[in-house]
Each structure stands twice: as structure tokens, then as C-alpha cells.
Amino acid sequence: MPLPTPQAVVFDMDGLLLDTERVYFEGFRTTLDALGLPQDDDLFRRLVGTNRVLGRRLLTEGLAGRVNLEEFDAVWDAEIAQRLADCIPVKPGARAMAEHLRERDIPYIIATSTQTEKAHLHLERAGLGALFRDVVGGEQVAASKPAPDIYLHATARLGHDPSNCVAFEDSPNGVRAAHAAGLITVQVPDIVAPDAELRALGHHIASNIIAGAHAVGLMVVPE
């Protein structure tokens, strides 16, 4: 029996639609080297999926006073800007997924921890601006992922009950946020793989966006 088609879709952005988390990770490691600090991949993983406020708190705690936060930010921002100067890479299936939803009049929106203005800028530079116009940025809600706030806000904007919406996420923080909000949740892992505790949520885990769409009935595999 075919699955009922979800009424709306909410997408994360970095690491899900845009292949930027790896860029941030590379820039993070280079910044630690430049400032003479030891590598700390676990710290970066804790930052993935958080908004600027929570991210800065976690970064401050992780750096433990070994370097001024503003100095760290300046070096890291410069590293990222240099890496993204030429183009912002797009994840496989992102464009096809948006076009598929448009053809079937299924509403969709982005819910990202990135600030709204920056998210729109990155989407434009990635060539996805025309396909992804509706964005809820991290500054639009009080509590960052893994709190459910941004997903509740996004589904309210779409005008659909969360239980009838699908969330596509890459990070554990995002998965927890979508699951807590009551959305059908699909994870396409990127930098951080799901551990046993996360898998216990029972959400869908897919190798790419298109495979995830098939899993929840947004796309039908041809017979």
C-alpha cells in the first residue's frame, strides 16, 4: 500500500541542501592551527545545527579562554569566505527535489540555524535562490535546535500540522528538533553520523535527499 503523501516539507540548509558543513569544518581546523590551538573535532560537531547564540556559547566553553572569541571568529570567518568565494556547492538531489515539489504543488520551506539574510545570500550564490524563497532563519526563534521552536514556526508558516509535514535534516541537533516538533523526520547524514541513541528515535535515515523522499512517499519508485 502506498504511503500517504505528506502535505508540506521543511528543509534544513547547511549540510543538507548546501555542501557547506565540510567547508566550515575545514575552516575550523585551519583556524585552530593558525592560532596554535589543538584540534577538537568534537567541539565542531557540537556546533553543527545550532544557531549563532548557542554556537557562540558552546565555542566559548570549548575554547576555555585560550583565545579571544572575536579573534577566533575573525580568522574562521576569513577562512570560510575564502573557501566560498568562487562558488557554494550544492548537495545532490537538492534542485531536483525542489522542482519535484513545485510540480506537485507541495509547499516547502527552509528552517535553518543560519541567519535569514545570510541564508538567502548563500542560496542565491549557490543558484538555488529562485527555488527556495521561503526561509526561517535561526534568529527568528528564541531557542536553537535541538529545541523544536524553529520547526513549529516553519510549519505554522506553511499552515500545516507538524504531523503532516516531513523534515529533511543532516545533523543530530536538527533531527532532535524536528522529531520533538512532531514532524516525520528524514536524516541524510553529513559530517556527524547518527549514533545508537539518535537511531532509537526511529526516524528515517537515507543516503541522499531523493532516497529519503521515496522513503516517506514524496516520490514513488517507478514499477
Solvent accessible surface area in square Angstrom, and as a share of the most:
residue,aa,sasa,rsa
1,M,229,1.02
2,P,116,0.73
3,L,100,0.50
4,P,115,0.72
5,T,80,0.47
6,P,10,0.06
7,Q,88,0.39
8,A,0,0.00
9,V,0,0.00
10,V,0,0.00
11,F,0,0.00
12,D,11,0.06
13,M,0,0.00
14,D,12,0.06
15,G,2,0.02
16,L,2,0.01
17,L,0,0.00
18,L,0,0.00
19,D,36,0.19
20,T,0,0.00
21,E,14,0.06
22,R,110,0.40
23,V,19,0.11
24,Y,27,0.10
25,F,34,0.14
26,E,91,0.41
27,G,0,0.00
28,F,0,0.00
29,R,90,0.33
30,T,46,0.27
31,T,0,0.00
32,L,2,0.01
33,D,96,0.50
34,A,69,0.54
35,L,42,0.21
36,G,67,0.65
37,L,21,0.10
38,P,82,0.52
39,Q,68,0.30
40,D,44,0.23
41,D,41,0.21
42,D,89,0.46
43,L,1,0.00
44,F,5,0.02
45,R,95,0.35
46,R,116,0.42
47,L,19,0.10
48,V,7,0.04
49,G,17,0.17
50,T,17,0.10
51,N,14,0.07
52,R,131,0.48
53,V,119,0.69
54,L,34,0.17
55,G,12,0.11
56,R,63,0.23
57,R,130,0.47
58,L,32,0.16
59,L,5,0.03
60,T,71,0.41
61,E,102,0.46
62,G,15,0.15
63,L,3,0.02
64,A,73,0.56
65,G,75,0.72
66,R,114,0.42
67,V,25,0.14
68,N,88,0.45
69,L,28,0.14
70,E,107,0.48
71,E,85,0.38
72,F,0,0.00
73,D,21,0.11
74,A,63,0.49
75,V,39,0.23
76,W,33,0.11
77,D,83,0.43
78,A,63,0.49
79,E,33,0.15
80,I,23,0.12
81,A,65,0.50
82,Q,136,0.60
83,R,88,0.32
84,L,5,0.02
85,A,65,0.50
86,D,139,0.72
87,C,82,0.49
88,I,5,0.03
89,P,50,0.31
90,V,52,0.30
91,K,36,0.15
92,P,105,0.66
93,G,21,0.20
94,A,0,0.00
95,R,106,0.39
96,A,52,0.41
97,M,0,0.00
98,A,0,0.00
99,E,73,0.33
100,H,25,0.11
101,L,0,0.00
102,R,116,0.42
103,E,129,0.58
104,R,130,0.48
105,D,126,0.66
106,I,20,0.10
107,P,51,0.32
108,Y,32,0.12
109,I,1,0.01
110,I,1,0.00
111,A,0,0.00
112,T,2,0.01
113,S,16,0.10
114,T,24,0.14
115,Q,84,0.37
116,T,24,0.14
117,E,147,0.66
118,K,93,0.39
119,A,0,0.00
120,H,66,0.29
121,L,97,0.48
122,H,10,0.05
123,L,0,0.00
124,E,106,0.47
125,R,100,0.36
126,A,13,0.10
127,G,44,0.42
128,L,0,0.00
129,G,7,0.07
130,A,57,0.44
131,L,17,0.09
132,F,2,0.01
133,R,168,0.61
134,D,56,0.29
135,V,5,0.03
136,V,0,0.00
137,G,0,0.00
138,G,3,0.03
139,E,96,0.43
140,Q,67,0.30
141,V,23,0.13
142,A,107,0.83
143,A,36,0.28
144,S,13,0.08
145,K,3,0.01
146,P,54,0.34
147,A,27,0.21
148,P,39,0.25
149,D,49,0.26
150,I,3,0.02
151,Y,0,0.00
152,L,81,0.40
153,H,65,0.29
154,A,0,0.00
155,T,2,0.01
156,A,76,0.59
157,R,106,0.39
158,L,27,0.14
159,G,62,0.60
160,H,56,0.25
161,D,79,0.41
162,P,28,0.18
163,S,65,0.42
164,N,59,0.30
165,C,0,0.00
166,V,0,0.00
167,A,0,0.00
168,F,0,0.00
169,E,0,0.00
170,D,3,0.01
171,S,3,0.02
172,P,22,0.14
173,N,25,0.13
174,G,0,0.00
175,V,0,0.00
176,R,80,0.29
177,A,0,0.00
178,A,0,0.00
179,H,79,0.35
180,A,64,0.50
181,A,9,0.07
182,G,39,0.38
183,L,9,0.04
184,I,64,0.32
185,T,6,0.03
186,V,0,0.00
187,Q,0,0.00
188,V,18,0.11
189,P,45,0.28
190,D,18,0.09
191,I,27,0.14
192,V,25,0.14
193,A,75,0.58
194,P,13,0.08
195,D,78,0.40
196,A,85,0.66
197,E,127,0.57
198,L,1,0.01
199,R,134,0.49
200,A,86,0.67
201,L,60,0.30
202,G,65,0.62
203,H,23,0.10
204,H,72,0.32
205,I,63,0.32
206,A,13,0.10
207,S,99,0.64
208,N,59,0.30
209,I,2,0.01
210,I,46,0.24
211,A,38,0.29
212,G,0,0.00
213,A,0,0.00
214,H,62,0.28
215,A,42,0.32
216,V,8,0.04
217,G,12,0.12
218,L,6,0.03
219,M,25,0.11
220,V,122,0.70
221,V,96,0.55
222,P,117,0.74
223,E,221,0.99
